[in-house]
Amino acid sequence: MNLELSDADRAFQAEVRDFVRSSLPPELAERNRRHMHLAKQDYVTWHRLLNKRGWGAPNWPKEFGGTGWNPVQRYIFDEECAIADAPPLVPFGISMVGPVIYTFGTPAQKAHYLPRILSMEDWWCQGYSEPGSGSDLASLRTRAESDGDDYIVTGHKIWTTQAHFADMMFCLVRTDAQAKPQEGISFLLIDMKTPGITVRPIISIDEGHGVNEVFLDGVRVPKANRIGQEGKGWTYAKFLLGNERTTIAEVSTSKQRLRRLKTIARAEMAQGASLLEDPAFRDKVASVEIELLALEYTNLRVLAAETAGKGVGPEASMLKIRGSEIQQTITELVCEALGYYAAPFEHAPEGSNLAPLGPDYAQGRMESFLYNRATTIYGGSNEIQRNIIAKMVLGL
């Protein structure tokens, strides 16, 4: 793969850089830089600014309202957004259910849902994991019983990210209890305002409210909200998970965090010299930088194959494994570099006159470190990803 930017690529890079720098609200970039817990409106604001420019769906084909960008353009866009500390695009609509709908949905589903995803009129969440059915997703027990033109859905989902913000949920349900586990599952689109849905918060170790339990008690869902064929939901779920695992790699975000790690290590002192001059610490930084570079090239190859129509295969599991481990390593090294400055949580509200504990670059780092303990679990645990690679790539 030739990664030298052409003149056209450089012009595009300048266009993206100018737009992001002029359009991203500085206070939003600052909150994201400091790893503060962003509000729903923060994400919506940035998404709508991008969508107004025509860049709200970088990974979608033009025919569905996307950019139609090639892999290099998507790479440039991600890089410039990360450098500017822009919030990530919320993946549940754009990167996950949107491609499922425009690939497998009916014309009516495409016409209704895709514009609402692009405009952020609908915020989506993912109803996959259940108590006892996380990595072993095929064992899910939430059932959907046929009742005329509707399903009656009853069950319990857990670790549902941003369900407290969501207008819609894409949900795996069991429509045939007698079939083999993967063959009895269907893929439903559920309005979160439907009677019978209860969302209960789960406060994670970083003291943030990002995940939830969702209880479905006799929830009536029109069969018109089913994607594709009944009992074929596992096929659509695997397609979606392939897209999720490529986004979980977060190469551009990790590159920005690595740059920040180097800045911190240059500023922090150890035995009369900067920490980055310490051979042991410098070797740790070099090691993760090499791993990140290898991941970046692998991610670009996957994007190129996807653009060529080959789809996302088991290599998505490799991206998920290495991407999540690199994120954890970088956040751990940041805390190591900061020493006791990393220990406090940033509790002072925005606009407070309270002086921060330690240097400005220490703010929010412990929260980031703790939150990233989950990256090797969500999106399919890394242990399961290794099983997929063993079976699908190595033939074991």
C-alpha positions, -999 to 999 in steps of 0.1 A, spaced: 0 0 0 13 34 -10 9 58 19 25 88 3 -1 115 1 -9 129 -34 -14 165 -41 -52 159 -40 -48 142 -7 -28 171 8 -55 195 -5 -81 174 12 -61 173 44 -58 211 44 -96 214 38 -104 191 67 -79 208 90 -92 242 83 -128 231 88 -122 213 121 -101 241 135 -126 268 126 -158 249 135 -150 228 166 -160 248 197 -129 254 218 -146 246 250 -157 212 236 -122 204 224 -109 213 259 -134 191 277 -125 162 254 -88 168 258 -92 166 296 -112 134 293 -142 150 310 -175 131 309 -192 147 279 -229 155 278 -252 142 251 -254 177 236 -217 178 232 -217 148 209 -248 161 191 -233 195 185 -202 182 169 -221 156 148 -245 182 134 -217 206 125 -200 178 106 -233 167 90 -240 203 79 -207 201 60 -217 167 45 -192 148 67 -216 132 92 -211 97 79 -175 93 68 -179 55 62 -212 56 43 -216 55 5 -228 87 -12 -261 71 -23 -272 69 14 -260 104 24 -225 95 33 -192 110 20 -181 82 -3 -146 88 9 -118 64 0 -96 48 28 -70 76 26 -96 103 30 -112 85 60 -77 81 75 -70 118 70 -103 128 85 -98 107 116 -63 120 120 -73 157 119 -102 152 142 -80 134 167 -53 161 165 -79 188 172 -93 168 202 -127 166 186 -152 143 203 -156 109 185 -187 104 163 -211 83 183 -206 49 166 -240 32 174 -259 49 146 -232 59 121 -207 30 123 -229 1 135 -267 1 128 -265 25 98 -245 1 76 -268 -28 87 -298 -8 76 -285 3 42 -271 -32 35 -300 -54 47 -329 -31 54 -361 -26 34 -366 5 13 -390 19 39 -364 13 67 -337 30 48 -359 60 39 -370 64 75 -340 57 96 -309 67 76 -318 105 74 -326 105 112 -292 89 119 -274 115 98 -292 144 114 -287 129 149 -325 131 154 -323 95 166 -296 85 191 -290 47 191 -279 21 216 -269 -16 212 -290 -43 229 -267 -73 227 -252 -83 260 -273 -99 287 -265 -112 322 -248 -145 314 -247 -138 277 -218 -114 270 -190 -130 251 -212 -161 245 -238 -139 228 -255 -168 211 -269 -179 245 -290 -148 248 -325 -153 263 -344 -121 256 -374 -135 237 -397 -121 211 -431 -138 207 -452 -133 176 -485 -115 181 -501 -106 148 -481 -79 131 -460 -73 163 -435 -91 185 -439 -90 223 -403 -87 237 -394 -97 272 -359 -98 286 -329 -80 302 -300 -63 285 -269 -51 303 -238 -29 297 -259 -10 273 -238 21 265 -256 54 265 -291 38 267 -301 67 289 -295 90 259 -311 67 233 -342 72 212 -337 38 195 -321 4 203 -310 -22 178 -316 -54 197 -309 -92 193 -339 -113 204 -347 -150 203 -376 -157 180 -373 -195 179 -364 -212 211 -362 -246 194 -337 -237 167 -299 -239 171 -287 -210 192 -274 -188 163 -304 -197 140 -331 -186 164 -321 -150 167 -336 -120 150 -325 -83 148 -351 -57 159 -352 -19 159 -369 -8 191 -382 26 200 -369 33 235 -401 53 243 -422 21 240 -441 12 272 -424 -16 291 -388 -3 288 -369 6 319 -333 19 319 -313 16 351 -278 32 354 -246 14 361 -218 37 375 -184 25 362 -151 25 380 -142 59 365 -173 73 383 -190 79 350 -225 70 339 -219 55 305 -235 20 307 -269 8 318 -292 -21 324 -323 -22 301 -354 -42 311 -380 -51 285 -413 -62 300 -438 -71 273 -426 -45 248 -446 -44 216 -424 -40 185 -439 -40 150 -426 -67 128 -419 -40 102 -390 -31 126 -372 -64 120 -341 -63 98 -341 -90 72 -354 -124 77 -367 -138 110 -340 -161 125 -312 -146 105 -302 -119 131 -269 -136 138 -258 -129 103 -266 -92 106 -250 -91 141 -217 -105 128 -217 -79 100 -222 -52 126 -196 -65 150 -170 -65 122 -176 -27 118 -176 -22 156 -143 -39 160 -126 -18 133 -138 14 151 -127 1 185 -91 1 172 -91 39 176 -58 43 158 -60 81 154 -71 86 190 -42 65 203 -17 84 181 -29 117 197 -27 101 232 8 89 224 19 124 214 5 137 247 23 110 266 56 122 250 48 157 260 41 147 296 73 125 297 94 155 285 80 177 312 82 153 341 117 149 356 135 118 369 169 121 385 176 155 370 166 147 335 133 144 316 115 111 320 116 106 283 154 105 286 152 76 311 162 45 291 137 22 307 107 45 302 119 55 268 119 19 258 83 14 269 72 44 248 91 32 218 76 -3 221 40 9 222 48 34 193 60 5 171 29 -16 180 7 14 171 24 19 138 19 -18 129 -18 -15 139 -22 16 118 -10 -2 86 -32 -32 93 -62 -9 98 -55 8 65 -53 -26 47 -87 -35 62 -102 -2 51 -88 -7 16 -102 -42 14 -136 -30 26 -136 -2 0 -128 -29 -27 -160 -47 -17 -143 -75 2 -160 -68 35 -147 -70 70 -134 -105 79 -118 -121 109 -89 -96 107 -113 -72 125 -106 -93 156 -69 -86 153 -76 -49 152 -98 -51 182 -72 -70 202 -42 -49 194 -62 -16 194 -77 -22 229 -43 -34 244 -25 -3 230 -51 20 244 -46 4 278 -8 6 276 -8 43 267 -31 53 295 -11 32 319 22 49 308 6 83 312 -3 75 348 32 61 354 47 93 340 26 115 362 32 95 394 12 108 423 -3 136 401 -23 109 384 -40 97 415 -67 124 421 -100 125 402 -109 158 386 -141 167 405 -141 205 402 -171 215 381 -165 233 348 -158 270 355 -148 263 391 -123 286 408 -107 257 426 -71 251 416 -64 218 399 -42 193 417 -10 190 398 -2 203 363 -30 209 338 -19 179 317 -26 156 346 -63 164 347 -86 134 338 -59 109 333 -69 85 361 -105 85 348 -92 76 313 -69 49 327 -98 33 347 -123 35 319 -99 19 294 -97 -12 316 -130 -22 298 -116 -19 262 -104 -55 262 -139 -66 273 -165 -46 254 -171 -53 217 -164 -90 223 -137 -99 248 -102 -103 236 -103 -140 247 -132 -145 223 -114 -126 195 -84 -150 199 -108 -179 195 -122 -164 163 -86 -159 149 -77 -195 158 -107 -209 140 -112 -185 111 -76 -175 103 -54 -204 116 -79 -232 110 -74 -247 144 
